[in-house]
Amino acid sequence: MMETDDKLVREFLAGQKQEIADNGFSHRVMRNLPCRINRWFKIWSVFITLVAIVLFFVFDGLQAVVNTLRDIFVSMVQSGAHSFDPKSLIIAVAVLLFLAVRKAWSME
């Protein structure tokens, strides 16, 4: 019964369909809408990202990351994971970094 009603409604609406001239109305509306992302927010995001990168290298963040990864690898080998593939660790770190950067940039 519901399918019959839907069919009847579609047939009725198809017969009553009329095109309304736009005359550039949609374009004018879209042009006058406020910008979704504020310019200051973009500048602030770039500034904070640059500060984070500078601090990462100033405080020797690369060495800290390498030491942490080495400690993880050594502890995994010592715990009996002899068939461990280091590529898996690299892929996992890359994915986590990607997700962290994407999350940081999506915050408004």
C-alpha positions in Angstrom: 0.0 0.0 0.0 2.8 2.4 0.9 4.5 1.7 -2.5 1.3 2.5 -4.3 1.0 5.8 -2.4 4.6 6.7 -3.3 4.0 5.9 -6.9 0.9 8.0 -7.0 2.8 10.9 -5.4 5.7 10.6 -7.8 3.3 10.6 -10.8 1.4 13.6 -9.5 4.6 15.6 -8.9 6.1 14.6 -12.2 3.0 16.1 -14.0 3.1 19.3 -11.9 6.9 20.0 -12.4 7.7 23.6 -13.4 11.1 25.1 -14.0 11.7 28.4 -12.2 14.2 30.9 -13.8 17.2 31.5 -11.5 18.4 34.7 -13.2 21.7 34.5 -11.2 20.0 34.4 -7.8 21.9 31.3 -6.6 25.2 32.9 -7.6 24.5 36.1 -5.8 23.4 34.3 -2.7 26.6 32.2 -2.6 28.8 35.2 -3.2 27.2 37.1 -0.3 27.4 34.3 2.2 30.0 34.9 4.9 33.3 33.1 4.6 33.2 29.8 6.5 36.9 30.0 7.6 38.1 33.2 9.0 41.3 34.6 7.6 42.7 35.1 11.1 42.1 31.5 11.9 44.1 30.4 8.8 47.0 32.7 9.8 46.8 31.5 13.4 46.9 27.9 12.3 49.9 28.4 10.1 51.7 30.3 12.9 51.1 27.7 15.5 52.2 24.9 13.1 55.4 26.7 12.4 56.0 27.3 16.1 55.4 23.6 16.7 57.9 22.6 14.0 60.6 25.0 15.3 60.1 23.8 18.9 60.3 20.2 17.7 63.8 20.8 16.2 65.0 23.2 18.9 64.3 20.6 21.6 65.7 17.8 19.5 62.4 16.1 19.0 63.7 13.9 16.1 66.2 12.3 18.5 63.5 11.7 21.1 61.3 10.0 18.5 64.2 7.8 17.3 65.1 6.9 20.9 61.5 6.0 21.7 61.1 3.9 18.5 64.4 2.1 19.3 63.2 1.4 22.9 59.9 0.0 21.6 61.7 -2.2 19.1 64.2 -3.5 21.7 61.5 -4.2 24.2 59.5 -6.1 21.5 62.5 -8.2 20.5 63.3 -8.9 24.2 59.7 -10.0 24.8 59.9 -12.7 22.2 58.6 -11.1 19.0 61.4 -12.5 16.9 59.4 -12.4 13.7 58.7 -8.7 14.1 58.9 -6.7 10.9 60.2 -3.1 11.5 58.2 -1.9 8.5 55.0 -2.5 10.5 56.2 -0.1 13.2 57.1 2.5 10.6 53.7 2.2 8.9 51.9 2.5 12.3 53.9 5.6 13.2 53.2 7.2 9.8 49.5 6.5 10.1 49.4 7.9 13.6 51.2 11.1 12.5 48.9 11.5 9.5 45.8 11.2 11.8 47.3 13.6 14.3 48.0 16.2 11.7 44.6 15.8 10.1 42.9 16.2 13.5 45.0 19.3 14.3 44.1 21.0 11.0 40.4 20.1 11.3 40.0 21.8 14.6 38.2 25.1 14.4 
